[in-house]
Amino acid sequence: SAIFALLGLVLQKLLKMNRAWDSLGDAFHGWVIDGLGDTKHIWRIIVVEEKAKVEKEEKDF
């Protein structure tokens, strides 16, 4: 029964570790997705500004 108790402890530790890794993975995944979203947003702003500049120059010309 001592072996089973030990196995139980090991399993508990593994589960806790697994949970920690899962939340780390989720946090990392969320961060990556957010970063990608921000980058896309920034690029969109740049593109819109560039388009506006070009259109203004064409009008001035």
Backbone hydrogen bonds, N-H to C=O, Kabsch-Sander energy under -0.5 kcal/mol:
donor,donor_aa,acceptor,acceptor_aa,energy
5,A,1,S,-2.2
6,L,2,A,-2.3
7,L,3,I,-2.8
8,G,4,F,-2.6
9,L,5,A,-2.1
10,V,6,L,-2.6
11,L,7,L,-2.8
12,Q,8,G,-2.5
13,K,9,L,-2.6
14,L,10,V,-2.7
15,L,11,L,-2.7
16,K,12,Q,-2.6
17,M,13,K,-2.7
18,N,14,L,-2.9
19,R,15,L,-2.5
20,A,16,K,-2.3
21,W,17,M,-2.8
22,D,18,N,-2.6
23,S,19,R,-2.5
24,L,20,A,-2.2
25,G,21,W,-3.0
26,D,22,D,-2.8
27,A,23,S,-2.6
28,F,24,L,-2.9
29,H,25,G,-3.0
30,G,26,D,-3.0
31,W,27,A,-2.4
32,V,28,F,-2.7
33,I,29,H,-2.7
34,D,30,G,-2.7
35,G,31,W,-2.8
36,L,32,V,-2.7
37,G,33,I,-2.6
38,D,34,D,-2.9
39,T,35,G,-2.6
40,K,36,L,-2.6
41,H,37,G,-2.4
42,I,38,D,-2.9
43,W,39,T,-2.8
44,R,40,K,-2.4
45,I,41,H,-2.2
46,I,42,I,-2.5
47,V,43,W,-2.8
48,V,44,R,-2.6
49,E,45,I,-2.6
50,E,46,I,-2.8
51,K,47,V,-2.6
52,A,48,V,-2.4
53,K,49,E,-2.3
54,V,50,E,-2.6
55,E,51,K,-2.7
56,K,52,A,-2.3
57,E,53,K,-2.5
58,E,54,V,-2.4
59,K,55,E,-2.0
60,D,56,K,-2.6
61,F,57,E,-2.1
